[in-house]
Amino acid sequence: MTFQRVPDPIPARMRGLNRAEICDVNFQEFVRDWSGTSCRTPPQDDSAILADSALGVSAFRELFESQLISRHLDLMARVLRVQNKVFYTIGSSGHEGNALVGRLTRHTDPAFLHYRSGAFMAERSRKVPGLDPVLDSALSLAASRDDPASGGRHKVWGSKPLWVLPQTSTIASHLPKALGTAMAIGHARRIGHVLPVPDDSIVVCSFGDASSNHATAQTAFNAAAWASYQGLPAPVLFVCEDNGIGISVRTPEGWVARNFSQRAGLDYFAADGLDLAAGFGDVQRAVEHCRRTRRPTFLHLRTTRLMGHAGTDFEIEWRALDELCAAEASDPLLRSASIALESGVMSAPAILELYAALRARCFAAAEAADRRPRLTSLEAIIAPLAPYSPSAVRDEAIRCIPPVERAAAFGGEDRLPEHQPPRHLAIQLNQCLHDLLLKYPEALLFGEDVAQKGGVYTVTKGLQKALGGRRVFNTLLDETMILGMAQGYANMGLLPLPEIQYLAYFHNACDQIRGEAASLQFFSNGQYRNPMVVRVASLGYQRGFGGHFHNDNSVTALRDIPGLVVGCPSRGDDAVTMLRTLMALARVDGRVCMCLEPIALYMTKDLYPGDGAWLTAYPPPDEAMPLGEPRVYDAEASDLLIITFGNGVPMSLRAAREIQAEHGWSVRVLDLRWLLPLNETEIARHAAACARVVVVDEGRRSAGVGEGIVTAIVEAGLGARPLRRVVGADTYTPLAGAALLVIPCESDIVDAARALV
């Protein structure tokens, strides 16, 4: 990328101005002092703006106006930030060429945008009558409650009518879900699902050159190539807006082109985003190629960055003056003004008049936005975060498909799971998943090894054969992309059931839930949602195949994700009724849900050797477990309460019998079942009814579920209760028998009770 060089010294009239003011003065002086030759006969509206350009005159006029709108929003934000009327100053200046992408794609093409997308939004807004991109942006910058994108929760580019899904990510975490959305568009037709967008839609995903190097971006590029290699439709337009710098770190000259122009499975196009006339045709070719071929397409858009990364970035302190001057000389608005003047479609006074009018419009919108109400209560802030409609969820959870249809799918009335003998957890999960896939034709089950193999623990065995490879299928071995695909499928109205093979495997993909899926309802003010139920083989005590990655008890990374629902069944019947509720929560309220399935209990049959007490009957299809409801064993006992979950449940029941024999105490065991949100009311109610409390948490001592349980007890005014915690050690889980020295055992529970005598 080359820049026009200009003399080093700052002209006297520019001294004391900040970089935004310099860009502003530069543009006006450039237009005022322009001395080139204009075409004597300006082209007509349906003609090319320049002889060698694919861009028409009328399109140029609108694109130029969109660029100017974007610029004045940036200038306004810099001025009003110091007056505390605007709260965000990462601008789009230098990236105004992305207006080309906004024009040449449809407003029904889902878009996941880079944060420098002001001109894209201004241009796309033309496609839906009645939208005002200036006021909408001003409301967002002012954190107004009337902001149509996020309701004042964050400055995001988003619009429901324009199919722009709000993004908070700055470092490529939106790329996997953009690709997932593109794959969902192709997948929907194969299962007869009606899309919320036209069948030939493409997905737009923009990002910076620096972000293209991020591991999450590379995950998406690799998965796109993986899909392309197999001939799977993945119509995503990756738009790399290359300004040559990430905050203050320079991208090596030519790196993006070298890295992506010959990458298998990605079709590479380059366009000049600094020149509307030159760039229009190349952007058009990339968009049309993506739509026609349904292949992943990489558009390398040349841009520059003006005014610094944000208002707090004083580039003059770390960036050479000649480099700053060169960037300002390559301002795309100067080139657009030059095109307007050269072609004769606008005179210098007309450009300056438009420039001044748009400035006034942006400042007037900002002042109006400042007078609008802002969020003033916690209730208003969190309203879209975790919607819950108990009655509707219950009705959906117990809704049944026609009995004849269900019996036919299972091979006859007598083959229905509720007519079978009691089974262990893995089989009941399998039967439940079969039921749910029948109930929800839009549901898809996918992950690593879930198809022909049926999962590492056979939980999904036979489901692909029963439902077909379009409903149950394997993915590439990449948890980030599995969760990105889940979000994409959800965006297109499908109901994803992704599997993460082990809890430890989730941690490297956590941000797809924390930063992306769980935040969408919040940052879109409830306009968009990511309904899904993520199944995770979890927790410890697995014998014969252990070590840290297969005996991971850490749920800490989940417990502080706002809006997430986490359930953890310890027995087969609970797993069935819990999954029904989780699917209902996803479908009715758009919730992001996770089910932690204890690996060590998948095949467990006995509570004591040979008793079959951990086998359960399959609950009839009209039964479901309310969100937050625990299971209570020996509900009348009052001497000791043991609060636990997962593997801790059968351990606590066995320990309870020993404690009863040793001390004569009656022991109540509370299986929480729901780990997020914790039912603090039930915890406190049962603690208040018992003389002593032992909390059994198989996770680590620090930041585990046990801390939340103890906090609930103390905050309920029950801190004087004799209480002990039985928890794992703050270490990774080792291999073989050494693991049992790290995680709690039954004798630890008995010892804790003795300490309360």
Residue pairs with C-beta under 8 A, 6 or more apart in sequence:
1 242
1 244
1 253
1 254
1 302
3 304
3 323
3 326
3 327
3 329
3 330
4 326
4 329
4 330
5 322
5 325
5 326
5 329
6 322
6 325
6 326
6 328
6 329
7 325
8 321
8 322
8 325
10 321
13 25
14 22
14 25
17 25
18 78
19 306
19 307
19 308
19 315
19 316
19 324
20 74
20 75
20 78
20 79
20 93
20 307
22 328
23 71
23 75
23 93
23 306
23 307
23 328
23 331
24 75
26 328
26 331
26 334
27 71
27 331
27 333
27 334
27 337
27 355
28 352
28 355
30 334
30 337
31 337
31 341
31 348
31 351
31 352
31 355
32 348
32 352
34 337
34 338
34 341
34 348
36 338
36 341
36 342
37 342
38 341
38 342
38 343
38 344
38 347
39 342
39 343
39 344
40 344
41 344
42 57
42 343
42 344
42 345
43 49
43 57
43 343
43 344
43 345
44 57
45 56
45 57
45 58
46 56
46 57
46 58
47 56
47 57
48 54
48 55
48 56
48 57
49 55
49 56
49 57
49 59
49 60
49 276
49 277
49 339
49 343
49 345
50 277
50 339
50 342
50 343
52 277
53 277
53 278
53 280
53 281
54 280
54 281
54 284
55 63
55 276
55 277
55 280
55 281
57 343
57 345
59 103
59 280
60 276
60 277
60 339
60 340
60 343
60 345
61 345
61 346
62 103
62 123
62 126
63 99
63 100
63 103
63 123
63 276
63 336
64 276
64 336
64 337
64 339
64 340
65 122
65 354
65 358
66 96
66 99
66 102
66 103
66 119
66 122
66 123
66 126
67 96
67 97
67 99
67 119
67 122
67 276
67 332
67 333
67 336
68 333
68 354
68 355
68 358
69 118
69 119
69 122
69 133
69 134
69 358
69 361
69 362
70 92
70 93
70 96
70 99
70 118
70 119
70 121
70 122
71 92
71 93
71 96
71 118
71 333
72 355
72 358
72 359
72 361
72 362
73 91
73 92
73 118
73 134
73 137
73 138
73 141
73 362
74 91
74 92
74 93
74 118
74 307
75 359
75 362
76 86
76 138
76 141
76 359
76 362
76 363
76 366
77 86
77 88
77 89
77 91
77 141
77 311
78 89
78 91
78 307
78 311
79 363
80 86
80 141
80 363
80 366
80 370
81 87
81 88
81 89
81 311
85 142
85 366
85 367
85 369
85 370
86 141
86 142
86 366
87 141
87 142
87 143
87 155
88 140
88 141
88 155
89 310
89 311
89 312
90 115
90 116
90 155
90 309
90 310
91 116
91 118
91 306
91 307
91 310
92 98
92 116
92 117
92 118
92 119
93 305
93 306
93 307
93 331
94 116
94 243
94 303
94 304
94 305
94 306
94 307
94 327
94 330
94 331
94 332
95 114
95 116
95 117
95 118
95 119
95 241
95 243
95 273
95 303
95 304
95 305
96 118
96 119
96 273
96 332
96 333
96 336
97 119
97 271
97 272
97 273
97 274
97 275
97 276
97 279
97 301
97 302
97 303
97 332
98 114
98 116
98 117
98 119
98 120
98 206
98 239
98 241
98 273
98 301
98 303
99 119
99 120
99 122
99 123
99 276
100 123
100 271
100 273
100 276
100 279
100 280
100 283
100 301
101 120
101 204
101 206
101 237
101 239
101 283
101 287
101 299
101 301
102 119
102 120
102 121
102 122
102 123
102 124
103 123
103 124
103 126
104 280
104 283
104 284
104 287
105 111
105 124
105 202
105 204
105 237
105 287
106 127
106 198
106 201
107 124
107 127
107 128
107 161
107 162
107 163
108 163
108 197
108 198
108 201
109 163
109 197
109 201
109 202
109 203
109 204
110 163
110 164
110 165
110 178
110 181
110 197
110 201
110 203
110 204
110 491
111 120
111 124
111 162
111 163
111 164
111 165
111 203
111 204
111 205
111 206
112 165
112 167
112 174
112 175
112 177
112 178
112 181
112 203
112 204
112 205
112 206
113 120
113 121
113 157
113 164
113 167
113 204
113 205
113 206
114 206
114 207
114 208
114 211
114 239
114 241
115 157
115 167
115 170
116 208
116 241
116 303
117 157
117 206
118 137
118 157
120 157
120 206
121 133
121 136
121 137
121 157
121 159
121 162
121 164
122 133
122 134
124 159
124 162
124 164
125 131
125 132
125 133
125 136
125 159
125 162
127 162
128 161
128 162
131 159
131 161
131 162
132 365
134 361
134 362
134 365
135 365
135 368
135 369
136 147
136 148
136 149
136 159
137 365
138 362
138 365
138 366
138 368
138 369
139 146
139 147
139 148
139 152
139 369
139 372
140 147
140 149
140 150
140 152
140 155
140 156
141 155
141 366
141 369
142 366
142 369
142 370
142 372
142 374
143 152
143 153
143 155
143 374
143 375
144 152
144 369
144 372
144 373
144 374
145 151
145 152
145 372
145 373
145 374
145 375
145 380
146 152
146 369
146 372
146 373
147 153
147 525
148 159
148 160
149 156
149 157
149 158
149 159
149 166
149 524
149 525
150 156
150 158
150 166
150 522
150 523
150 524
150 525
151 375
151 384
151 525
152 374
152 375
153 375
153 381
153 522
153 523
153 525
154 166
154 168
154 523
156 166
156 167
156 168
156 523
156 524
157 164
157 166
157 167
158 164
158 165
158 166
158 167
158 523
158 524
158 527
158 528
160 524
160 527
160 528
163 197
165 491
165 520
165 524
165 528
166 520
166 523
166 524
166 528
167 174
168 515
168 519
168 523
169 515
169 516
170 211
171 211
171 214
171 216
172 207
172 211
172 212
172 214
172 216
172 217
172 220
173 216
173 511
173 512
173 515
173 516
174 205
174 207
174 516
175 205
175 207
175 216
175 217
175 219
175 220
175 221
175 238
175 484
176 216
176 219
176 220
176 223
176 480
176 481
176 483
176 484
176 485
176 487
176 488
176 512
177 484
177 487
177 488
177 491
177 512
177 516
177 517
178 203
178 204
178 205
178 220
178 236
178 238
178 484
178 488
179 203
179 205
179 220
179 223
179 224
179 227
179 234
179 236
179 296
179 481
179 484
179 485
179 488
180 481
180 484
180 485
180 486
180 487
180 488
180 489
180 491
181 203
181 236
181 487
181 488
181 489
181 491
181 492
182 202
182 203
182 233
182 234
182 235
182 236
182 296
182 488
183 227
183 232
183 233
183 234
183 485
183 488
183 489
184 485
184 488
184 489
184 491
184 492
184 494
185 195
185 197
185 199
185 201
185 202
185 203
185 233
185 235
185 492
186 232
186 233
186 234
186 235
186 294
187 193
187 233
187 444
187 470
187 489
187 494
188 194
188 195
188 199
188 492
188 493
188 494
189 195
189 199
190 470
191 441
191 442
191 444
191 470
191 471
192 441
193 441
193 442
193 492
193 493
193 494
194 493
195 201
195 492
195 493
196 492
196 493
197 492
200 291
201 235
202 235
202 236
202 237
202 287
202 290
202 291
203 235
203 236
203 237
204 236
204 237
204 239
205 236
205 237
205 238
205 239
206 239
206 240
206 241
207 217
207 238
207 239
207 240
207 241
208 240
208 241
208 242
208 243
208 246
209 240
209 241
209 242
209 243
209 244
209 245
209 246
209 251
209 255
209 256
210 245
210 246
210 247
210 249
210 251
211 217
211 246
212 240
212 256
212 259
212 260
216 480
216 511
219 478
219 480
219 481
219 484
220 238
220 481
220 484
221 238
221 260
221 263
221 266
222 476
222 478
222 481
223 476
223 478
223 481
223 484
224 234
224 236
224 238
224 265
224 266
224 296
225 263
225 264
225 265
225 266
225 296
226 265
226 476
227 233
227 234
227 265
227 296
228 234
228 264
228 265
228 266
228 295
228 296
229 264
229 265
233 294
233 295
234 294
234 295
234 296
235 290
235 291
235 293
235 294
235 295
235 296
235 297
236 290
236 296
236 297
237 286
237 287
237 290
237 297
237 299
238 266
238 296
238 297
238 298
238 299
239 299
239 301
240 256
240 260
240 298
240 299
240 300
240 301
241 273
241 301
241 303
242 251
242 256
242 300
242 301
242 302
242 303
243 303
243 304
243 305
244 250
244 251
244 253
244 304
244 305
245 251
245 305
247 309
247 313
248 309
248 313
248 318
248 319
256 300
257 270
257 300
260 266
260 268
260 298
260 300
261 268
261 270
261 300
262 268
263 298
265 296
266 296
266 297
266 298
267 289
267 290
267 293
267 295
267 296
267 297
267 298
268 298
268 300
269 282
269 283
269 285
269 286
269 289
269 297
269 298
269 299
269 300
270 282
270 299
270 300
270 301
270 302
271 279
271 282
271 283
271 286
271 299
271 300
271 301
271 302
272 278
272 279
272 282
272 302
273 279
273 301
273 302
273 303
273 332
274 302
274 303
274 304
274 330
274 332
274 335
275 332
275 335
275 339
276 332
276 335
276 336
276 339
277 339
279 301
279 302
283 299
283 301
286 297
286 299
289 295
289 297
290 296
290 297
303 332
304 327
304 330
304 331
304 332
305 327
306 327
306 328
306 331
308 314
308 315
315 324
316 324
337 351
340 346
340 351
341 347
341 348
341 351
346 354
375 381
382 522
382 562
383 526
384 521
384 522
384 524
384 525
384 526
385 521
385 522
385 562
385 563
386 521
386 562
386 563
386 565
386 591
387 521
387 526
387 589
387 590
387 591
388 585
388 589
388 591
388 627
389 588
389 589
390 626
390 627
392 588
392 589
393 581
393 584
393 585
393 588
393 589
393 627
394 581
394 584
394 624
394 626
396 583
396 584
396 587
396 588
397 577
397 580
397 581
397 583
397 584
397 624
398 580
398 621
398 622
398 623
398 624
399 439
400 406
400 439
400 621
400 622
401 438
401 439
401 621
405 438
406 416
406 435
406 438
406 621
407 413
407 415
407 416
409 434
409 438
409 466
410 416
410 417
410 434
413 419
417 423
417 428
417 431
417 432
417 435
417 618
418 617
418 618
418 619
418 620
418 621
420 618
421 615
421 617
422 572
422 612
422 615
422 616
422 617
423 431
423 572
423 615
423 616
423 618
424 572
424 602
424 603
424 604
424 605
424 614
424 615
425 569
425 571
425 572
425 575
425 597
425 598
425 601
425 602
425 603
425 604
425 614
426 457
426 458
426 459
426 602
426 603
427 572
428 572
428 573
428 575
428 576
428 616
428 618
429 459
429 572
429 575
429 576
429 579
429 597
429 602
430 458
430 459
430 460
430 461
430 462
430 463
431 576
431 618
432 575
432 576
432 579
432 580
432 618
433 445
433 459
433 460
433 463
433 497
433 579
434 462
434 463
434 466
434 467
435 621
436 443
436 497
436 579
436 580
436 583
437 443
437 445
437 463
437 466
437 467
437 471
437 472
437 497
439 583
440 495
440 583
440 587
442 493
442 494
442 495
443 471
443 494
443 495
443 496
443 497
443 583
444 471
444 472
444 473
444 489
444 494
444 495
444 496
444 497
445 460
445 463
445 467
445 471
445 472
445 473
445 497
445 498
445 499
446 472
446 473
446 474
446 475
446 482
446 485
446 496
446 497
446 498
446 499
447 455
447 474
447 475
447 482
447 498
447 499
447 500
447 501
447 535
448 474
448 475
448 477
448 482
448 499
448 501
449 455
449 456
449 474
449 501
450 460
450 463
450 464
450 472
450 473
450 474
450 499
451 460
451 464
451 469
451 472
451 473
451 474
452 464
452 474
453 461
454 460
454 461
454 462
454 463
454 464
455 461
455 499
455 501
455 537
456 501
456 537
457 537
457 599
457 602
457 603
459 535
459 537
459 597
459 602
460 472
460 499
463 472
464 471
464 472
464 473
475 481
475 482
475 485
479 500
479 505
479 506
479 508
479 509
480 508
480 509
480 512
482 498
482 499
482 500
482 509
483 498
483 500
483 509
483 512
483 513
483 517
483 534
484 512
484 516
485 496
485 498
486 496
486 498
486 517
486 530
486 532
486 534
487 512
487 516
487 517
487 520
487 530
487 532
489 495
489 496
489 532
490 496
490 517
490 529
490 530
490 531
490 532
491 528
491 530
495 531
495 532
495 533
495 583
495 586
495 587
496 531
496 532
496 533
497 532
497 533
497 534
497 535
498 532
498 534
498 535
499 534
499 535
499 536
499 537
500 506
500 509
500 534
500 535
500 536
500 537
501 537
502 536
502 537
502 538
502 549
502 550
502 552
502 599
503 536
503 537
503 538
503 539
503 552
503 553
503 554
503 555
503 596
504 548
504 549
504 550
504 552
504 554
505 549
506 536
506 557
507 554
507 557
510 557
513 534
513 558
513 561
513 564
513 592
513 594
514 557
514 561
516 530
517 530
517 532
517 592
518 530
518 561
518 562
518 563
518 564
518 592
519 562
519 563
520 528
520 529
520 530
521 528
521 529
521 530
521 563
521 590
522 562
522 563
529 590
530 590
530 592
531 586
531 587
531 589
531 590
531 591
531 592
532 586
532 592
532 593
533 579
533 582
533 583
533 586
533 593
533 594
533 595
534 592
534 593
534 594
534 595
535 594
535 595
535 597
536 594
536 595
536 596
536 597
537 597
537 599
537 602
538 552
538 555
538 568
538 596
538 597
538 598
538 599
538 646
539 551
539 552
539 553
539 568
539 596
539 598
539 599
539 600
539 646
539 647
539 698
540 546
540 551
540 552
540 553
540 600
540 647
540 698
540 728
540 733
540 739
540 743
541 551
541 598
541 599
541 600
541 647
541 698
541 739
541 743
542 550
542 551
542 599
542 600
543 600
546 733
546 734
546 735
546 736
546 739
547 733
547 734
547 735
547 739
548 732
548 733
548 734
550 599
551 733
551 739
551 743
552 733
553 698
553 699
553 700
553 704
553 728
553 733
553 743
554 699
554 700
554 704
555 566
555 596
555 675
555 699
555 704
555 705
556 699
556 700
556 703
556 704
558 564
558 566
558 594
558 675
558 676
559 566
559 675
559 676
559 703
559 705
559 708
561 676
563 591
563 592
564 592
564 593
564 594
564 676
565 582
565 585
565 591
565 592
565 593
565 594
565 627
565 674
565 676
565 677
566 593
566 594
566 595
566 596
566 674
566 675
566 676
567 578
567 581
567 582
567 593
567 594
567 595
567 596
567 673
567 674
567 675
568 595
568 596
568 597
568 598
568 645
568 646
568 672
568 673
568 674
568 675
569 575
569 578
569 595
569 597
569 598
569 673
570 598
570 601
570 645
570 646
570 647
570 648
570 649
570 650
570 671
570 673
571 601
571 614
571 616
571 649
572 615
572 616
572 618
573 616
573 617
573 618
573 619
574 616
574 625
574 631
574 671
574 673
575 595
575 597
576 618
576 619
577 619
577 623
577 624
577 625
578 595
578 625
578 673
579 595
580 623
580 624
580 625
581 624
581 625
581 626
581 627
582 593
582 595
584 624
585 591
585 593
585 627
586 592
586 593
596 646
596 675
598 646
598 647
600 647
601 614
601 646
601 647
601 650
604 614
604 650
605 612
605 614
605 615
606 612
606 613
606 614
607 613
607 614
607 650
607 653
607 654
608 654
614 650
625 673
627 674
628 674
628 677
628 679
628 682
629 673
629 674
629 679
629 682
630 670
630 671
630 672
630 673
630 674
630 679
630 682
631 670
631 671
631 673
632 668
632 669
632 670
632 671
632 686
633 653
633 656
633 668
633 669
633 670
633 671
634 656
634 666
634 667
634 668
634 669
635 668
636 666
636 668
637 665
637 666
637 667
637 668
637 690
638 666
638 668
638 689
638 690
638 691
639 663
639 665
639 666
639 667
639 690
639 691
639 692
640 656
640 659
640 665
640 666
640 667
640 668
640 690
640 691
640 692
640 693
640 694
640 753
640 756
641 667
641 668
641 669
641 670
641 686
641 687
641 689
641 690
641 692
641 693
641 694
642 652
642 655
642 656
642 667
642 668
642 669
642 670
642 693
642 694
642 695
642 696
642 749
643 670
643 672
643 683
643 686
643 687
643 693
643 694
643 695
643 696
643 709
644 651
644 652
644 669
644 670
644 671
644 672
644 695
644 696
644 697
645 671
645 672
645 673
645 675
645 697
645 705
646 698
647 698
648 696
648 697
648 698
648 744
649 669
649 671
651 696
651 744
651 745
651 746
651 749
652 669
652 696
652 749
653 669
654 746
655 746
655 747
655 749
655 750
655 753
656 667
656 669
658 746
658 750
659 665
659 667
659 749
659 750
659 753
660 666
660 667
662 750
662 754
663 753
663 754
663 757
665 753
668 686
668 689
668 690
670 682
670 683
670 686
672 678
672 679
672 683
672 705
672 709
675 705
678 705
678 708
678 709
678 712
680 712
680 715
680 716
683 709
683 712
683 713
683 716
684 712
684 713
684 716
684 718
687 693
687 713
687 716
687 718
687 721
688 716
688 718
690 721
691 721
691 722
692 721
692 722
692 723
692 753
692 756
693 713
693 721
693 722
693 723
693 724
694 723
694 724
694 725
694 726
694 749
694 752
694 753
694 756
695 706
695 709
695 710
695 723
695 724
695 725
695 726
695 727
696 706
696 726
696 744
696 749
697 704
697 705
697 706
697 709
697 725
697 726
697 727
697 728
697 744
698 727
698 728
698 743
698 744
699 705
699 706
699 727
699 728
700 727
700 728
700 729
700 730
700 731
701 725
701 727
701 728
701 729
701 730
702 730
704 727
704 728
706 725
706 727
710 723
710 725
713 719
713 721
713 723
722 756
723 756
724 752
724 753
724 755
724 756
725 752
726 744
726 748
726 749
726 752
727 744
728 742
728 743
728 744
729 741
729 742
729 743
731 742
733 739
733 742
733 743
734 741
734 742
